[in-house]
């Protein structure tokens, strides 16, 4: 081959390499934020959750990845590796939040995300000597809006399931008096809880000599013991009465004390009330703030009371479908479309 041809081939190779590098720099999958220098002989972590394109169900978002591994011949000590995460806007270049170095490849972000918005995230390993390569960039979508968004119709829950079963397209069904789904949420003194129920009729608790509970709330530390929950200063539950004509309801909502006065025991009973029919769906809405609470079913108000300026604020706020603590969950009821959101 002539020397002229060799020179032309070399120039073509250099041109191709330059174009490839330029394209890499333009690629939004390689954001320019942070230190892009790769100085550690380790692999990139492999993103796991949220998976690429997934809508997360609860905020703040938690990110996890498979750890980086050492490249053959690397002198890096695996024990020194830490992990840095970045959350970026959809463009892959605008930084939203960067974590401090983490001991493992898991991190929960602190920054507030816009509702129903696409973001991206990535992670890499670092130590005192420098950083390894960034992982593949994964996209995710923030929740539609709220502390908890849990349809239940998709065969899964973001809460803690205790028994029961999922019915595809319909929701989660409680099958025993002690079944529940628990949601542990950040402190929320100005919030709204909504959910749908179906498959219940009148006097559902009569065969068990119990007044069964639609929903219960309180401090998470009290939920594993009958007496602890029953007597707790932050106990709340809404029940269907098994006496009378079987349509009645009763609510107990304590805002810091089980005595009279404020804070105190807010107890109200309505009988008759809702014409419960197993073929119908009933939409519940419970809202509370510094002034008090209100309970609506299918848009009709059934309970309301004032808090006298003493907010409802369990230290470890838990919301539970049913009432496992008192063995008062409905049998056969189907829940769906659970949502908890801040009012402000």
N, C-alpha and C positions, 0 to 999 in steps of 0.2 A: 504494500500500500504506500502511496506517495506521501511525502512529508506534508504536502498541502492538504491532503484528505485528512490526515491525523489532526492537523491544526483545526480544520473545520469541525471535525467530530468533537474535539475538546471544547471548542467554543459553544457548540450546540448543547453539550452536557451542562456547561456552566450556566447557560441561559435557562435551561429547564429547571435547574436547581434554584436559581434566583426567582423564577416565576412561582415555583412551589412554595418557597419561603414567604414570598409576598402574599400569596393566597392564604397561607396559614395565619399570618398576622392579621388579615382582614376577617378571618373566620370568627363569628361571635361565640362559637363554642370554646374559644380560648380567650376569656376576658382579660383585659389589660390591667385590671385592678390588682393590687397586692404585688408581692415580689415574685416575678415569673422565673427567677433563676433556679435551675435544677442543679443541685450540688451533692445530693445524696444518692447513692447507688441502691435505690429501693424502687419497688413498683408503685404505681398509683393505687390508692384504695379503690375498691369497687362499690359504688353507691348501691344501697339496697332499698331504703325507705326514707321518704316517699319515692315510689317507683316512678319511672319516667312518664309524665303526663297525668299522674294521679291527682285527684282532688282530695286534699286532706279534710278530715271530718271535724277536727278540733284544733283550736289555737290556744297557746302558742305551739308552733310546729316543732316536732322532734325529728332529727335527722340521724341516720345510722348507715354505716358502710362496713364492708369487709376490710380488715386491716391491710396495710401495705406489707409486702414481704421483701426480704433481702435479695438483691440481684447476685447471681453466682460470682463469687470472688469478692463480694463487698466486705469492707472492713467495718461497716456500721454495726453498732450493737443494737439489736432489736429492743432491748430493755430501755433504750434512751428515746425511742420514738414517741412523739406526741402528734396530735392531729389538729389542724386548723380548718374550719369550715367557712364558707362564704355563701351568703344568699344574695342573689342579684335580680335585677328586674328582667323582664322577658327578653330584652335586647342582649342579655348575657354579658354586658360590660358595666352597667351602673350598679355599684355596690349598695345594698340595703343594710346588711349587717355582716360583720366578721367576728368570729368567735375568738376568744383567747385560746391558748394551746390547751388541749384536752388530753387526759391520760389515755383515753380510749376513743375509738371512732364513733362516738355518739354525742349529740349536742342538742339542747333545746334552746331555740332562739328567744330573745327578749323583745325585739322590735315588733311593733304592731304592723300587721299586713292589711292592705286594703281588701275589702270583701270581694269575692268572686273575681280574682285577678291572677294572671299567670306570672310565675316567678321561675327562676332557675337556681340550682345550688351545686356546689362542688366541694371537694375535700382533698387535702394532701397530708403527707407525713412530714414532720420536721424534727430536728434536734438542734443542739447548740451549734453544730457545724453548718447547718443550712437546711434546705428544703428539698423534698422529692418532687416528682411530677404531679400536677393536678389530675384529679380523676376526670372521667367523662362528665360533662355537664348534664344534669337531669332537670327536666321541667316539672313543675307541680302547680296546682291551682289552689288558691286559698279558699276557706269555707264560704258558703253563700252568705253567712253572717250569723254570728252568735257564739256563745261559749260552747254549746253542744248542738250539733246538727246530726241527727241519727234517724234515718228513715225506717230502719228495721225491715223494710220490705225487700231488701237486697240480700237477706240471709246472714247478716252480720250486725254487730253492734260496736260502738266506740266505748261503751260502758263495760262494766264487769258483769257478765252473765252468770247467774246462779240458778241452773236448772232451766226448765221450759224447753221449747223448741221453736224453730223458725218455720213459718209457712210461706213458701215462695209467693211473692207478690202481695202478701197480706200483712205480714209483720211477725212479731214475737208473741208466742202464746205461753201463758203461765199454766202449768199442769199440776201444781200442788200448792198447798197453803204456805209453803216456805220458798217458792220460786221468786226470783226478782232479777232486775237489772239495776245496778248501782252506778251512779254518775258522781264522781268526786270533782267538784268544781272550785275555782278560786273564790275567795270571799266575795259575796255579791249582795249588797244591801239595797239594790235598786234594779230588780230583774223581773223577767217574765218567763214562765214555763208554759209550754203548750204541748199537747199530745192528743192522739186520737185513740179511742177504744171501740171495740165491737164484740159481738158474741156474748153479751150478758143480758139476762132478763131481770125480773123482779125477785127479791128475796133470795139472792144467790147464796147468802150465808146461812140460811135457815137449816139446811141439812147438817151443818157443822156447829150449830148454836153459836155463831159468830157474826159480828158486823165486819164485813170484809172491806179492805182498804184499796182505793184506787191508786193512791200515791202517798208516800211518806217522805219526810225530810228531817234533817237534824245534824248532829255532830257525828262524824263517821265512827268515832270511838265508841259510840253507844249502840251500834247496830247489831252486834253479835250476842246481845244478852237481852232477854225479855224485860227484866226489871230496870236495867240501865236505860234502855230506850223509853220505856213507859214513863219513867220518873224524871227524864232529862229536861233541863231548863230550855232546850231549843227544839223540843219535839214538835213535829207538825204531822198530821195525817188527815185525809179526807176519806170518809167511808160511806158505803151504802148500808142503810139500816135493814136488818132482817125482820124487824117487827112491823106492826101496822100493815099497810098495804104493800110494803116492799119497795116503795119508790123513794122513801125518805133518805135524807143524808145528814151527816153530822161532821163538823170540822173541829179539830183541836189545833190551835196555833199558838205556841208559847214564844214570846220574844225576850227570853232571858230569865224567866222565873216560872215556877209552877203554882205560884200563889195568886191571890186576887190583886187587882190594881195594875199599875204600870211600873216596870214590866210585869207581865203576868200571863195568866191562862185565858186565852180567847177561845171560848167554846160556844158554838152555835149549832142549832138543830132545825131542820126544815122537814116537815112531814104533813101532807104528801109533797112530793117534789117532781122528779123527772119520770116520764113514762118510759122506763127502760124496755127496750125490745132487742132481742138478740140479732135481728136482721139489720138493725140500723147502726150507723157510725156516729159517735158522739165526740165532739171536739171540746177539749178542756183548755181553759186559759186561766192561769193563776199568776197574778202580778202583785209585787210587794215593793214598798219603798219606805222612806223614813216616816211617812204618815200613816201607813197601814197596809192592808191587803184587800184584794178583791178576787172572787172566784166566779168564772162564767162557764157555762156549758152551752154549746151551740149559740153563742152570742147573747145568752140570757144570764143576767147576774143572779146568783143564788146566795152568795155570802160576801160580806164586807165588814171591816172593823178597823178602828184606829189603833196605832201603836203608842200613842201618847209621847211621840218623840224618841222612843226607845227602839232602835232599828232591829230587824231580824238579822242576826250575824253569827251563825254557828262558827266556831273556830276552824273546824274542818268540815266544810259544808258538803253534805251528801244528799242527793236526790235519788229516791228509789221507786221503781215501778212495783206496786204492791207493798207489802209490809212483812218481809221475812222475819224481822225481829220479833213480831208478835204472832207469827204463824197465821196471818190474816190476809194472805194474798188470794185473789180470785182464782178459781179453777176453770180454765177454758177461755178466759178473757184474752183478747188479741190487742196488743198495743202497736202503734205505728206513729211515724212522723213526730218524734220527740225533738223539741227544740228549746234551748235555754239561751236567752240573750239579755244583754244589759239594756236598760231603758234609756240611759243617757246617750 
